[in-house]
Amino acid sequence: MRANLTPLVNLDFLDGYLFRLLQEISADQGPEASGFFNYYQSRLDRRVGGLVEYEGSLARYLLSGFKDRRIVHAGIGIGTFASVLACNGMKVTGVESLKSRVQSALRIRAALSGIWPEVDSRYEIVEGFYPDALAGRDCFGQDVILVFTNVGAGWDETALLSIIESMARFGEVFLDLRLFGSIREQESDRVALFDRIAATARWAERLPHVSLGSHLARFVFV
């Protein structure tokens, strides 16, 4: 049975706290060494907050209906989204290939664990490329949800095929059709990706109501 509980730690509070942590890391290391580059640094410069809107919306969606499930977040960046889930009781394994971002994610995780000690056992960070980085780990199963948020890094077809084939090892998958392996600005390209993954799933749905302006989709494999 799925949990249907309000977040343990208010997401608006976490957004502000994560923003302060990002400011500290950027001041200490700068945008390059921290792995922030323009993507995260622009959040600071524009004072967006620790989370962008669709991250907060997807976190609320998962916490409201899937709180008893484990999460694998492929491409966590510096781990802001994964941190929110872990602070609110979900067990999260985050995968990130860029070492500088892994180091920033570990620093954020340590800061959160200092306030909420339970985060230490709930939130694991794995350095490497998904799915190979999870080989030999107990990170798959019907009770596990695989999540991709912003991974528009330009995968080749071999990498894309490997990642799509890995999805059947999970119960469900959530991803943004626009920001999955490459940036898909055309709706026809997003539909093609949706149809390609949906053909391997038991059923699938698009989730335009979760976050306006995003292109989230859900794929169920069990």
N, C-alpha and C positions, 0 to 999 in steps of 0.2 A: 504494500500500500504506500502511496506517495505521501510524503509529509506536506502539510500546507500551513507553514508557520511564517510569521513575520520575521525579518532579519534580526539576529541577536545584536548586531552592531549596526547602528544607523548608517545607511550608505552615504548620506550627505556628510556626516561626520568623517567617515573614512575617506571620502573624496577630498576633503580639506586636509586631513592628516597626511594622505599620500602626496598631495601637492606640496606640503611643507618638506616632506622627505625628498621629493624630487628637487626642490630648490637647494637643499643642503648638499645633495650629491652633485648637482651641477656646479655649485660654488666650489666644492672641493676638487672636482676632477675635470670640469669642463664638458662640453657636449661630445667631444670625440672619445676621450678615454672612458667616459661613463657609458658609451654606447647609445647616448640619447640622440645624437645627430639632429637632423632637423625635425624628425617626427615627434620626439618627446620635447625637444627644446622649444618648439613652437607652442606647446601647451603652456610652458612657463612664460614665454614672451607675450602670449595672448591671454594669459591668466585664465585658461580654460578650466583648470582643475586637475586633480590626479587621474580622473577618468574622463574619457570622451563620452558623449551622450549614449551611443549605442552600447558601450560596455556596461554602463550603469543599467540600461534597460534590459539587456540580456541577463545580467546578474540577477536582477529582480525576478525575471521570468523563471530562471532556473531555481532560485531560492523558494519561489512560491509553489512550484509544482514538482520539483525533482530533488529535494533536499536530502533524501536518503540514498542518493546515487553517488558513485565515485566519478570524478572528472579527470580526463586527460586533456590538457590544454596544449595543443601543438603550436609552437611559435609564440611563447609567452612574452617575448620582448623583455622588459624589466619587471614583469609580473604584477602589474597593477590589478588587472582583472582577476587573476588567480588569487591574489591576496584578499580581495573582497569576499570571494567564495569561502576561502579557508577561515577567515575571521568570523564567518557566519555558519560554521559547522560542517562544511563540505570537505571531503578528503580530495585533495588535488595533487596530481602529478603534472608539473610543467616542463615542457621540453623547449630548449633554446639552443641554437647552434653558434651564436655570436658570443664569444667569451666575455667581452666587455659588458654585454647586457646580462649575462649570467651573474657576473660579479655584482652588478647593481641590484639585480633581483635578490641575490643572497643578502645584500645589505638591508634591503627593504624587509625581507623575511625576518632577519634578526631583530630589527626594530619592532616589528609587529609582535614577535614572540616575547619580547621584553614586557609588553603590555598584556598580551593574551597568550599565556604559555602554551595553550592547547594548539596554537598554530604550528608549533614545532613538530608535532606528530602528524598533523593533518596535511602539511604542505611540503612536497618534495620537489626539488629542482634537478633536472637531468640535463647535462650539457651534451649536445650532439644534434644530429639531423633526424627528424621523425621520418619513417618509423624505426629506422635501424637502431636509434639510441635506446629503444625500449626492449631490445632483444634480451631474453633471459629474465625479464622483470614481470612481476605479477600485476600487469596493468591492463589486462584485457578481460572481457567477459560480458555477459548479458546485463550486468548491473552497472556497467561503466559507460559513460557518455564521453564521446570524443568531440572536442570543440576547437574550431579554428575561428579566429576573429579577423585580424588584419594581416594576411600573409600574401601580399601581392608582389612577391620577390622575383618572379619570373622563372618558374620551374620548367624544365624541358619535359617532353612527353613521357620519357622513361620515369622521371620522378613523379609526375602527375599520376601515371598508371599505378605505380607502386603504392602511392598514398590512397588512391581510390580503392584498390584491392584490399588494403588493410582495414577498411571500414567495416567489413563483414565480421571482424573480430570483436566488435563492440555492440552494445544494445542499441544505441542511437548516436547520431552525429548531428551537430549543429554547425553551420558555417554561413559566411556571407558570400553569396554568389558573385558579387562584384570583386571581392578581395580574396580570391582563392587561387594562389599560384601565379596569377597575373591579374592585371586590372581590366575588368570587363565593363566598358562604358556602354556598350550596346545591349539593349534588352534581348536581342536575338542570341547573343553570346551567352547571356545569363540563362536563358531558357535551354540552350543546348547543354550547358553544364548540368543544370537541374535534371534534365531528361537522362543524361548519361549516368548520373549517380542513382537516380530513381529506378533505373532499369535493373539495378543490382539489389535494391532494397525491397522490403515487404510493402512498405508504403511511404509516401513522402508528402510534405506540404510546405508551402511558402508561408512566411510569417511577417507580412508587412505591418501588422498591428503592434509588433513588439517594439519596434523603433522606427519612427518616421524617417525616411530617407535612406535607410539601410536596405539590404536585400538578403535578409536572413532566411534560411531554409532548414528544415528538420527532416532527417532520414531515419527510419526505424528499420532495424535489421532482425529483430526477434519478435 
